[in-house]
Amino acid sequence: MTGRGGRRAWAHHAQPGLHWAEWWCEFAGTALLVLGGLSAVTVDFGRGSFVPSLLPSVSSRLALTGTLFASCGSLVAVSPLGRRSGAHLNPAVTVAFWLRGHLHHHDLLGYVVAQCAGAIAGVWLLKEIWAAMAASVHYGLTQPRAGLSPWAAAGIEAAMTAAMVFAIFMFVSSPRTARWTPLVVLFVVAVLVWQGAPYTGTSLNPARSLGPAVVTGDWRDYWVYVVGPLGGSVLAVAAFALVPRVTLTAKLFHDSRYRSVFSSHLPARSPDGGRPPEGRLGKGLADA
């Protein structure tokens, strides 16, 4: 990949090793996403909440819940936690970037374990904070709508996850749009929750569904929320392969002041702490 005027664009490869700082950031970020997002579910739909009386329309409350849930993820992405780890917060996103060649397999495993552990911690905190109100919504447990077959639910989850991951790829494939990725994810996820939650609960994320399954002990349909989102990430990777663009970073908010252990075409500190040759996002890069 070359920049304008034939200059070679800044790049480095995915790094092997134990990246504990990034994994801890991903753990904490996923815990905050799940705690914040499922707190929105609890307040908007829980027994004893004041919100249903103020906003009786279920559709309006789903739109509000989707916006609040997605906002939690976007805020994590622009926080120091997200700028360090990349704020995947979701095994489906991590797998998608791994399939694009941005992650070493060490980080594939480390990120997925951290995300799953973070989601469980987030639901445990939800249970401690909201108690009976959270229990009334089964701690955010995702289940297909009555009458909808599990395979149909998995297909819906796959389609929605593919749309989300494809939108991420489109935005991180240009230095002009990469910084806006958290905003587009907020919009896309909010719409998907609003429209998809009546059918599947709109998980899009195996870790997000794992936390409530562990706390409630209800595993009946958990496979739907593994097969669906992971299948959707594979579908998005296959679809993006047809687009003449290159994903430049595996971070949802790329900040050159933070190190990157991923394969990257945007300036970033190296894993050993070295400064990038360019000081701001996308300087000297072609619009891929």
Buried (B, 14 or more C-beta within 10 A) or exposed (E): EEBEEEEEBBBBEBBEEEBEEBBBBBBBBBBBBBBBBBBBBBBBBBEEBEBBEEBEEEEEBBBBBBBBBBBBBBBBBBBEBBBBBBBBBBBBBBBBBBBBEBBBEBBBBBBBBBBBBBBBBBBBBBBEEBEEBBBBBBBBBBBBEEEBEBEBBBBBBBBBBBBBBBBBBBBBBBBEBBBEBBBBBBBBBBBBBBBBBEBBBBBBBBBBBBBBBBBBEBEEBBEBBBBBBBBBBBBBBEBBEEEEEBBBBBBBBBBBEBBBBBBBBBBBBBBEEEEBEBEEBBBBBBEB
